């Protein structure tokens, strides 16, 4: 029996976490969003697939969550907002 391995890159993690401005990926005729990725991950989990989260993808996604939404903006990104609520 072959085992499936899925490597989740930064664009997948951003879609999964609904990072503002990065919440879709792929070309217009094959667009991926939170719901589509979530369905795929649930299906693959049911098949006992292995998920790989590269450390670089985790760091990049964390940086995207932490930085302001637009360059030069004083509006905090989603992670900064969450941290400020503590």
Secondary structure, 3 states (H helix, E strand, C coil): CCCCEEECCHHHHHHHCCCCCCCCECCHHHCECHHHHHHHHHHHHHCCCEEECCHHHHHHHHHHHHCCCCCCCCCCCHHHHHHHCC
